[in-house]
Amino acid sequence: MRLSKLFKNAPTVNITGLCSDSRNVKPGNIYFCLPGITHDGHDFINQALENGAKCIVHSKKLEEMKSGAVYIRVDDVIDAMNQCARLFYSKPADKMLMYGVTGTNGKSTISNIIRNIRNTIEPCGYIGTISIEYGNVKLAPDLTTPDPLVLHKTMSDMVQKGMKACALEVSSHGLAQHRVDAIKFDVAIFTNFTYDHLDFHGTLDNYFEAKSLLFKNLVKQDGVSILNVDDEKYEDLRSISRAKVISYGIDRECDYRAINVVIDSHYSRFDLVYGGKTYKVKTNLVATYNIYNLLASIAALHETGMDLQEIIDQCEHLPQIDGRLEQIDLGQPYHVVVDFAHTPDGMEKIMQFGRQICKDKKLIAVFGSAGKRDIAKRKVFGEIADQYCDLIILTEDDPRDEDPKEIADQIKEGIKSTQNIFIEDRYEAIRQAVENANEGDAILLLGKGDESFIYRENGRAPWIGDNVAVKECIEKYTNQAA
């Protein structure tokens, strides 16, 4: 593409690609000098030029400008990069129905429900924590919300593969770092707001302010905000939303409401009240929080043109979302649940479900807490587990360069009465849980979900996955007396 199509009054030189990492610049690329927390992209201009950069986009005054490259100074390099990515990849988001999902918990589940049901009428892609998927393509995830260059390239690939819609997880980091500023969403969905990511945002107010950007920036004339009426931030979001507001919930009157909710260990059913009519809904999703996730998905799909009864019909047999309340059943006499829960709210909700399914039997939880992330929530994890569990097995969970034992000790500060042990090796911790489980008990494996890696001191290391590990342990170590 010609540089003149990306910047007004720029020369008509040919641009081969866009890059914000000087190490990865290829001949003919634009290099964007991004400001950073620890590094400033302006410091690596020479490396970018040595690698063949044709254009340097910068915001600071430069002491030296070498010949052979075009220098373009802008007020905001991030904004320029967003707009260039949108144009360079031919405005891919404009060619799809865009669903953006934000909130502390539930983003992956809602995005996948939307994709799976939308796929019954037209091709829909997904970008998020679990993976990047479209058509028959499934890729490992980048960030929950990738940087603008990766994001627009991915959406362009989706369009080329025939996608007509895309469900995108929009993280608070992604919003705060302006990764989705050049996307005009059709639908913005809010799940819930609870404690998380204070290591990045500093305060809950800053965290909420980041989340709210998705709704402040929803500028399409026919855009829709889908909001959880039972969440304490509902009124705040309703007041700032620039689009039509549609509400969903259980406890309060709203546009899409679930009443008469019945939850079993393997299915749920409820009456959906919408537009003065009542619809019977049965789903293979379980746990109260998944009823909220399903309501949000139903509302988003219906508000974007799908027939309500057709949506409801699809809810009964939704594909299992790997690592999200994934129940492992190999015929063992106890329950096993693998879940990504890694926030206090998520932890408590999955433990409430665990207690519900094992009733007066033993609830065993295996978890840790990520290293270099939000230290304050570790004690809270301990307090929550202490409230619900009969046995707590603490183990590694992306410790990075922290000592897993020290992380476990910080979790233990919140444990007052429940039996607990520390087993650093995650596989051995899972084995111990299986060996301790008897008939009717429930094991919760929390924090990693379907992830096939663990971040340790020397970086990302392979991990077979909690679901694979526990299946092996069930087959080898199930208590035969159970």
TAWO-V367383 format. One record per residue. N is the residue number from 0. PSI is psi in whole degrees, 0 to 359 (* if undefined). OMEGA is omega in whole degrees, 0 to 359 (NA if undefined). NEAR is the number of other C-alpha atoms within 12 Angstrom. Layout:
N | PSI | OMEGA | NEAR
N | PSI | OMEGA | NEAR
This chain:
0 | 145 | 178 | 23
1 | 138 | 179 | 24
2 | 327 | 181 | 31
3 | 340 | 177 | 20
4 | 346 | 181 | 22
5 | 329 | 180 | 31
6 | 135 | 177 | 28
7 | 141 | 176 | 14
8 | 16 | 177 | 13
9 | 156 | 177 | 21
10 | 161 | 181 | 20
11 | 48 | 177 | 17
12 | 154 | 182 | 23
13 | 133 | 180 | 24
14 | 129 | 184 | 32
15 | 342 | 182 | 22
16 | 175 | 182 | 32
17 | 142 | 183 | 44
18 | 142 | 176 | 41
19 | 3 | 177 | 39
20 | 112 | 186 | 31
21 | 332 | 181 | 31
22 | 335 | 185 | 21
23 | 5 | 181 | 22
24 | 138 | 176 | 31
25 | 158 | 179 | 25
26 | 131 | 178 | 25
27 | 1 | 182 | 28
28 | 158 | 162 | 35
29 | 135 | 175 | 46
30 | 124 | 180 | 47
31 | 123 | 181 | 46
32 | 84 | 184 | 42
33 | 139 | 170 | 34
34 | 151 | 181 | 23
35 | 173 | 181 | 16
36 | 318 | 182 | 9
37 | 337 | 181 | 8
38 | 153 | 178 | 13
39 | 123 | 182 | 20
40 | 336 | 178 | 29
41 | 335 | 182 | 31
42 | 352 | 186 | 23
43 | 21 | 180 | 26
44 | 317 | 182 | 37
45 | 320 | 178 | 26
46 | 320 | 178 | 22
47 | 319 | 179 | 34
48 | 320 | 178 | 35
49 | 330 | 179 | 22
50 | 359 | 172 | 24
51 | 16 | 179 | 29
52 | 134 | 180 | 40
53 | 336 | 182 | 37
54 | 139 | 177 | 45
55 | 120 | 176 | 46
56 | 120 | 187 | 43
57 | 163 | 178 | 33
58 | 342 | 181 | 24
59 | 156 | 174 | 24
60 | 131 | 182 | 15
61 | 136 | 180 | 18
62 | 331 | 184 | 9
63 | 135 | 176 | 13
64 | 109 | 183 | 20
65 | 148 | 179 | 18
66 | 158 | 179 | 13
67 | 353 | 178 | 16
68 | 156 | 177 | 31
69 | 132 | 178 | 30
70 | 127 | 180 | 30
71 | 117 | 180 | 32
72 | 132 | 181 | 23
73 | 164 | 177 | 21
74 | 324 | 186 | 16
75 | 107 | 183 | 20
76 | 323 | 180 | 31
77 | 316 | 179 | 33
78 | 318 | 178 | 28
79 | 319 | 179 | 36
80 | 319 | 177 | 42
81 | 311 | 183 | 34
82 | 323 | 178 | 29
83 | 318 | 179 | 36
84 | 318 | 180 | 40
85 | 316 | 182 | 34
86 | 318 | 183 | 30
87 | 323 | 181 | 33
88 | 20 | 171 | 34
89 | 41 | 172 | 23
90 | 56 | 186 | 26
91 | 323 | 182 | 33
92 | 334 | 178 | 39
93 | 344 | 185 | 26
94 | 3 | 179 | 27
95 | 156 | 170 | 32
96 | 117 | 189 | 40
97 | 119 | 173 | 41
98 | 125 | 175 | 50
99 | 129 | 184 | 53
100 | 123 | 178 | 54
101 | 165 | 183 | 46
102 | 167 | 182 | 49
103 | 311 | 182 | 36
104 | 156 | 173 | 41
105 | 355 | 184 | 45
106 | 313 | 183 | 45
107 | 317 | 182 | 46
108 | 311 | 181 | 44
109 | 315 | 181 | 49
110 | 319 | 180 | 49
111 | 324 | 175 | 41
112 | 314 | 179 | 47
113 | 312 | 181 | 49
114 | 313 | 185 | 45
115 | 319 | 180 | 34
116 | 320 | 179 | 38
117 | 327 | 180 | 38
118 | 343 | 179 | 28
119 | 344 | 178 | 22
120 | 334 | 178 | 20
121 | 154 | 183 | 22
122 | 132 | 182 | 28
123 | 135 | 178 | 39
124 | 171 | 179 | 45
125 | 137 | 175 | 50
126 | 123 | 180 | 47
127 | 201 | 186 | 40
128 | 323 | 186 | 38
129 | 315 | 186 | 32
130 | 181 | 167 | 32
131 | 121 | 185 | 36
132 | 136 | 172 | 34
133 | 134 | 185 | 34
134 | 231 | 177 | 25
135 | 15 | 180 | 15
136 | 130 | 173 | 19
137 | 119 | 184 | 17
138 | 155 | 174 | 18
139 | 145 | 182 | 20
140 | 153 | 171 | 26
141 | 252 | 166 | 21
142 | 168 | 175 | 24
143 | 311 | 172 | 32
144 | 107 | 184 | 39
145 | 164 | 177 | 31
146 | 161 | 188 | 36
147 | 324 | 182 | 40
148 | 314 | 177 | 37
149 | 318 | 184 | 29
150 | 310 | 182 | 40
151 | 327 | 175 | 38
152 | 317 | 179 | 29
153 | 316 | 179 | 39
154 | 325 | 176 | 43
155 | 317 | 177 | 32
156 | 322 | 178 | 28
157 | 313 | 180 | 35
158 | 317 | 179 | 28
159 | 333 | 178 | 21
160 | 6 | 174 | 21
161 | 12 | 179 | 23
162 | 136 | 178 | 34
163 | 350 | 180 | 32
164 | 162 | 180 | 43
165 | 131 | 174 | 50
166 | 119 | 187 | 50
167 | 124 | 171 | 53
168 | 128 | 182 | 51
169 | 104 | 183 | 50
170 | 162 | 177 | 41
171 | 325 | 175 | 38
172 | 314 | 181 | 33
173 | 322 | 179 | 32
174 | 315 | 181 | 36
175 | 328 | 181 | 26
176 | 13 | 170 | 28
177 | 35 | 182 | 32
178 | 338 | 183 | 36
179 | 16 | 184 | 45
180 | 333 | 183 | 36
181 | 10 | 178 | 32
182 | 127 | 175 | 39
183 | 99 | 183 | 31
184 | 147 | 172 | 41
185 | 324 | 182 | 39
186 | 134 | 173 | 50
187 | 125 | 185 | 55
188 | 132 | 177 | 60
189 | 126 | 182 | 55
190 | 296 | 183 | 47
191 | 170 | 179 | 36
192 | 113 | 176 | 36
193 | 177 | 183 | 30
194 | 126 | 173 | 29
195 | 158 | 170 | 37
196 | 27 | 179 | 34
197 | 344 | 174 | 25
198 | 333 | 180 | 20
199 | 313 | 187 | 21
200 | 338 | 178 | 24
201 | 309 | 181 | 18
202 | 160 | 176 | 17
203 | 326 | 178 | 21
204 | 317 | 178 | 19
205 | 320 | 179 | 22
206 | 314 | 179 | 29
207 | 321 | 179 | 35
208 | 320 | 177 | 25
209 | 313 | 180 | 35
210 | 321 | 185 | 43
211 | 341 | 182 | 39
212 | 328 | 180 | 36
213 | 326 | 184 | 48
214 | 327 | 175 | 42
215 | 329 | 184 | 28
216 | 10 | 178 | 31
217 | 92 | 193 | 34
218 | 353 | 180 | 25
219 | 141 | 184 | 23
220 | 324 | 180 | 15
221 | 22 | 179 | 19
222 | 158 | 182 | 31
223 | 132 | 171 | 40
224 | 124 | 179 | 45
225 | 112 | 190 | 48
226 | 144 | 178 | 48
227 | 108 | 185 | 46
228 | 339 | 181 | 35
229 | 355 | 179 | 25
230 | 145 | 184 | 26
231 | 342 | 181 | 18
232 | 6 | 183 | 26
233 | 308 | 184 | 32
234 | 320 | 179 | 17
235 | 315 | 181 | 23
236 | 322 | 179 | 39
237 | 322 | 183 | 28
238 | 333 | 182 | 17
239 | 347 | 182 | 24
240 | 136 | 180 | 31
241 | 4 | 183 | 26
242 | 174 | 175 | 28
243 | 136 | 181 | 27
244 | 128 | 175 | 34
245 | 132 | 185 | 38
246 | 153 | 174 | 40
247 | 156 | 179 | 39
248 | 190 | 181 | 39
249 | 315 | 190 | 31
250 | 336 | 185 | 20
251 | 158 | 175 | 19
252 | 137 | 182 | 21
253 | 180 | 184 | 28
254 | 318 | 179 | 30
255 | 105 | 187 | 43
256 | 137 | 174 | 38
257 | 127 | 175 | 41
258 | 166 | 180 | 29
259 | 48 | 184 | 21
260 | 130 | 175 | 28
261 | 125 | 183 | 23
262 | 125 | 176 | 25
263 | 181 | 181 | 22
264 | 339 | 183 | 31
265 | 1 | 177 | 26
266 | 167 | 174 | 25
267 | 155 | 172 | 30
268 | 152 | 179 | 30
269 | 167 | 174 | 33
270 | 125 | 177 | 24
271 | 120 | 178 | 36
272 | 119 | 179 | 29
273 | 132 | 175 | 27
274 | 34 | 179 | 15
275 | 1 | 179 | 12
276 | 159 | 180 | 15
277 | 133 | 181 | 20
278 | 135 | 177 | 24
279 | 129 | 180 | 26
280 | 130 | 172 | 35
281 | 138 | 184 | 31
282 | 153 | 174 | 34
283 | 358 | 172 | 32
284 | 144 | 179 | 38
285 | 167 | 182 | 39
286 | 142 | 184 | 36
287 | 320 | 182 | 36
288 | 333 | 177 | 38
289 | 337 | 172 | 38
290 | 319 | 175 | 42
291 | 315 | 179 | 42
292 | 319 | 180 | 43
293 | 319 | 178 | 49
294 | 316 | 179 | 50
295 | 318 | 181 | 50
296 | 315 | 179 | 50
297 | 314 | 181 | 46
298 | 314 | 182 | 46
299 | 317 | 181 | 47
300 | 317 | 180 | 45
301 | 320 | 180 | 27
302 | 346 | 177 | 32
303 | 26 | 165 | 28
304 | 352 | 180 | 19
305 | 146 | 178 | 24
306 | 133 | 186 | 20
307 | 316 | 181 | 30
308 | 325 | 177 | 24
309 | 322 | 177 | 20
310 | 312 | 182 | 38
311 | 321 | 179 | 32
312 | 328 | 181 | 21
313 | 344 | 186 | 31
314 | 340 | 187 | 36
315 | 327 | 183 | 26
316 | 66 | 179 | 22
317 | 143 | 177 | 29
318 | 143 | 176 | 20
319 | 130 | 177 | 26
320 | 114 | 186 | 31
321 | 130 | 174 | 29
322 | 4 | 177 | 32
323 | 103 | 184 | 43
324 | 51 | 181 | 43
325 | 114 | 181 | 36
326 | 125 | 182 | 38
327 | 120 | 182 | 34
328 | 103 | 175 | 21
329 | 20 | 182 | 19
330 | 5 | 180 | 15
331 | 154 | 185 | 30
332 | 11 | 179 | 23
333 | 163 | 181 | 37
334 | 145 | 174 | 41
335 | 128 | 180 | 46
336 | 129 | 174 | 47
337 | 127 | 182 | 42
338 | 152 | 183 | 43
339 | 359 | 187 | 41
340 | 122 | 182 | 38
341 | 15 | 174 | 37
342 | 158 | 178 | 39
343 | 317 | 180 | 33
344 | 314 | 179 | 27
345 | 320 | 179 | 37
346 | 314 | 182 | 44
347 | 320 | 182 | 33
348 | 319 | 180 | 32
349 | 328 | 177 | 43
350 | 327 | 174 | 44
351 | 318 | 177 | 27
352 | 317 | 178 | 34
353 | 316 | 178 | 42
354 | 325 | 180 | 31
355 | 320 | 185 | 27
356 | 334 | 179 | 30
357 | 351 | 177 | 31
358 | 244 | 184 | 23
359 | 10 | 177 | 16
360 | 189 | 187 | 23
361 | 134 | 174 | 32
362 | 120 | 182 | 43
363 | 129 | 179 | 44
364 | 135 | 176 | 52
365 | 119 | 181 | 53
366 | 171 | 173 | 52
367 | 212 | 175 | 50
368 | 142 | 187 | 46
369 | 140 | 175 | 40
370 | 150 | 178 | 31
371 | 26 | 181 | 25
372 | 122 | 165 | 27
373 | 72 | 185 | 26
374 | 328 | 187 | 27
375 | 334 | 184 | 26
376 | 351 | 183 | 35
377 | 312 | 178 | 36
378 | 323 | 179 | 27
379 | 319 | 175 | 31
380 | 315 | 180 | 45
381 | 318 | 180 | 40
382 | 319 | 180 | 26
383 | 313 | 180 | 33
384 | 323 | 179 | 45
385 | 328 | 182 | 30
386 | 326 | 190 | 25
387 | 334 | 193 | 35
388 | 159 | 173 | 41
389 | 335 | 176 | 35
390 | 129 | 179 | 34
391 | 123 | 177 | 45
392 | 110 | 181 | 42
393 | 141 | 185 | 45
394 | 185 | 181 | 42
395 | 146 | 175 | 42
396 | 91 | 183 | 47
397 | 59 | 184 | 36
398 | 340 | 185 | 35
399 | 230 | 183 | 23
400 | 18 | 172 | 22
401 | 157 | 177 | 23
402 | 119 | 180 | 23
403 | 327 | 178 | 32
404 | 320 | 179 | 25
405 | 323 | 176 | 25
406 | 315 | 179 | 36
407 | 320 | 179 | 37
408 | 324 | 178 | 27
409 | 324 | 175 | 29
410 | 319 | 182 | 37
411 | 337 | 179 | 34
412 | 335 | 179 | 24
413 | 355 | 182 | 24
414 | 118 | 184 | 30
415 | 326 | 188 | 20
416 | 344 | 186 | 19
417 | 138 | 177 | 25
418 | 134 | 181 | 23
419 | 150 | 177 | 31
420 | 159 | 176 | 27
421 | 125 | 175 | 31
422 | 108 | 188 | 26
423 | 312 | 182 | 28
424 | 121 | 187 | 26
425 | 322 | 180 | 35
426 | 316 | 180 | 32
427 | 326 | 177 | 25
428 | 317 | 178 | 36
429 | 318 | 178 | 44
430 | 317 | 181 | 32
431 | 321 | 178 | 35
432 | 315 | 180 | 44
433 | 318 | 181 | 43
434 | 338 | 180 | 27
435 | 353 | 186 | 32
436 | 134 | 176 | 35
437 | 177 | 184 | 27
438 | 130 | 177 | 26
439 | 350 | 178 | 25
440 | 170 | 176 | 34
441 | 135 | 176 | 44
442 | 129 | 175 | 53
443 | 121 | 175 | 55
444 | 110 | 194 | 53
445 | 149 | 170 | 49
446 | 325 | 184 | 39
447 | 334 | 181 | 43
448 | 233 | 182 | 37
449 | 11 | 185 | 34
450 | 137 | 183 | 32
451 | 30 | 180 | 24
452 | 161 | 171 | 23
453 | 131 | 177 | 33
454 | 115 | 177 | 26
455 | 190 | 187 | 23
456 | 322 | 183 | 18
457 | 19 | 176 | 13
458 | 202 | 186 | 14
459 | 120 | 181 | 17
460 | 149 | 181 | 18
461 | 147 | 176 | 15
462 | 137 | 185 | 24
463 | 345 | 180 | 20
464 | 141 | 181 | 30
465 | 321 | 182 | 44
466 | 321 | 178 | 37
467 | 315 | 182 | 27
468 | 315 | 184 | 33
469 | 329 | 176 | 40
470 | 317 | 177 | 28
471 | 316 | 183 | 21
472 | 323 | 178 | 29
473 | 315 | 182 | 34
474 | 328 | 185 | 20
475 | 326 | 195 | 18
476 | 8 | 179 | 24
477 | 133 | 178 | 29
478 | 109 | 185 | 22
479 | 340 | 178 | 17
480 | 351 | 182 | 13
481 | * | NA | 17
